[in-house]
């Protein structure tokens, strides 16, 4: 038995949900020159060292913390030091 199509009784088609951008696509930073990034990290590490009184022995921790801070700022697009 064939079934007739009646526009009045046809259920509305459900649309597929929109694809969301993955976190890497949504947070894709604009390109920053590696030398500029290193300068931003060096500046942030200097200020970290200055804030703790330039006590010796923490330069690696200062650099790593500054690197994480600069990278996070670049991903958000809010690098304070990029405007100077």
C-alpha positions in Angstrom: 0.0 0.0 0.0 1.5 3.4 -0.9 1.4 6.2 1.5 0.4 9.6 0.2 2.3 12.6 1.3 0.1 15.2 2.9 1.8 18.5 3.7 -0.6 19.1 6.6 0.3 15.8 8.3 4.0 15.8 7.6 5.9 16.4 10.8 8.4 19.2 10.7 11.9 18.0 10.1 14.3 18.4 13.0 17.4 20.3 12.3 20.7 18.9 13.4 22.4 21.0 16.2 25.0 23.4 15.1 28.6 22.3 15.4 30.4 24.2 18.1 34.0 25.2 17.6 36.4 23.2 19.6 38.4 24.9 22.3 41.5 25.1 20.1 39.5 26.6 17.2 37.7 29.1 19.5 40.9 30.1 21.3 43.2 30.2 18.2 45.5 33.2 18.9 46.6 35.6 16.3 50.2 35.1 15.2 52.9 36.6 17.4 56.5 36.7 16.3 58.6 34.3 18.5 61.1 37.1 19.3 58.2 39.3 20.4 56.8 36.5 22.6 60.3 36.0 24.2 60.5 39.7 24.9 57.1 39.7 26.6 58.1 36.7 28.7 61.5 38.3 29.6 59.7 41.5 30.7 57.1 39.6 32.8 59.9 37.5 34.4 61.9 40.6 35.2 58.9 42.1 37.0 58.3 38.9 38.9 61.9 38.9 40.0 61.7 42.6 41.0 58.5 41.9 43.1 60.4 39.3 45.1 63.4 41.5 45.6 65.7 39.8 43.0 66.5 37.0 45.5 68.7 34.5 43.7 67.7 31.0 42.8 64.2 31.5 41.4 65.0 32.6 37.8 63.6 29.4 36.2 60.4 29.6 38.2 60.0 33.3 37.3 60.5 32.4 33.6 58.1 29.5 33.6 55.4 31.5 35.4 55.9 34.4 33.1 55.7 32.1 30.1 52.4 30.7 31.3 51.1 34.1 32.0 52.1 35.5 28.6 50.7 32.5 26.7 47.4 32.7 28.6 47.2 36.4 27.8 47.9 35.8 24.1 45.2 33.1 23.9 42.7 35.5 25.4 44.0 38.4 23.3 44.6 40.6 26.4 48.4 40.9 26.4 49.1 44.0 28.4 52.8 44.2 27.4 52.0 43.9 23.6 50.8 47.5 23.6 54.0 48.9 24.8 
